[in-house]
Amino acid sequence: MLNHVVEQVLGVCPEELLGLRLEELPFKDLAAALENVSGDGEKLAVLNGRQFVVKSSAIKDGDVVTGTIFTLKDVTEIQRLETELRRKLRGQNHTARYTFDDIAGASTVIKEVKELALKLANSSSPILIQRESGTGKELFAQAIHNASPRKHGPFVAINFAALPESLLESELFGYDEGAFTGAKKGGKPGLFELAHGGTIFLDEIGDAPLSFQVRLLRVIQEKEIRRVGGSRVVPIDVRVIAASNKDLLSMTAEGRFRQDLYYRLNVLPLRIPPLRARPDDIMCLARLFYAEYFQHKPPMDPERFFEKVEPYFIAYHWPGNVRELQNVVEYLSNICPNQPPDYHQLPAALKATLLGPLERDKLSSEEKKALSVIAECNERKIPIGRRSLARHLGLSENRVRYIIEKLKRKGLVTVGRGVRGIEITERSFLQESDNPTMGGNGKKNGKDIFLPIFL
């Protein structure tokens, strides 16, 4: 006997097949599949241009086999069910929220990087993003995913710096039931399985242990994984985007990163510029973060809010990049939400590095470090004297006395009696009379402008 689904798939009437032996069936692929499937097994067969999984189940009367039932499952339906299962497993956690429209900036350098990233999005080759922390590596990774043919698939991210080595293998590759003490019943799929049909983002790949890099390289090359404690090989279809704030090429020379893994990942290199390389974008981003902090309903116009501190923002070197800028804007939005901040409200990180540009070359590295420590202590209202400054700098008290005297003569610090200790002065925010963006009198729009310098 055969049911109506088989009739539709084969395009035949039951009368044409009933009573025939397997070897007499007019469908060679089906006959071969049925003959080769024995016991309770499975076999692939192509019928009328469609792929089917043919499964056999023995019919028994006690211990005697009296017949066999063959079940045909459409492969496309299996794939649909698998996709639906993966979607349920990943829930709402493995999606990419950002696109290239969310990457703000009008500078030439950021436009060029976005154009290159958009071209790379059309490929399925691995991408390696290398740059400093806070430049927006995951933002670019998500934008690339959303601009790629895989945009309807999952975007799964893992940070190697945040996971202990003992958990890496089970997190990335999953595990079978009973693989280790505490393993969930039924096992658990790994992040590579959850990323099937989409993109996996390997953040801080430079922190991956050498012992694990070998396994990772094999998975990327072979496009298949084996769960911890399992024997079954699972094929995967994922696009790999890796990122690191470290110089991976130097690490390979030092033996701290596998050379073969580096070249496997560095097929399509992408370098994101630091914020200091795109000064035209600093205030654009600051105003954007200010509006976002107040849910796009700021208490005052962003231009007016930043008018007193804009020169400091422009000249600061932003070692923490866009992330640091966002933190500073949030800080200022909290301490003076209804009035424009001035230099007194700036966080210590900026104060410690603010000086007139022409003064920069006149200061020694020791003087710069001393000013940085003094400004930090002043900001935190911690008294600092000659002895404590010497401990901070790792210098002798005589050397520190000499440095303080030089800073006093330049009007950059004052030395008070008692608990006041050493304090930084407003001369650390000197007028810049020779700045090309201003007139010779150091004024802009009729106002005195105090410009920062970074140390």
Helices and strands as residue ranges (DSSP letters): H 4-10, H 14-17, G 22-24, H 28-36, E 42-47, E 50-61, E 64-74, H 75-90, G 100-102, H 108-121, E 127-130, H 137-146, E 155-159, G 160-162, H 165-173, E 174-175, E 188-189, H 191-194, E 199-203, G 205-207, H 210-222, E 224-226, E 233-235, E 239-244, H 248-253, H 259-265, E 268-270, G 275-277, G 279-281, H 282-293, H 302-305, H 310-315, H 321-335, G 343-345, H 348-351, G 357-362, H 365-379, H 386-393, H 397-409, E 413-415, G 418-420, E 422-424, G 426-429, E 443-444, E 447-448
